Amino acid sequence: MSRIGAGEIILILAVLLLLFGAKKLPDLARSLGKSARELKKGLRGDEDEDEPVSRG
């Protein structure tokens, strides 16, 4: 099985650009990064430090 080369990556990026537009791609990449961080945090079992724990 062959690996993905530079030509295929460029083609995929061009299709993504056509589908979502130039303005949406940074937002999609940002949300993907946040999702990956949350997944890693969840796999490690760390508590979420961003949200305060409410007791009451």
Secondary structure as UniProt FT lines:
FT   HELIX           6..20
FT   TURN            22..23
FT   HELIX           24..44
//
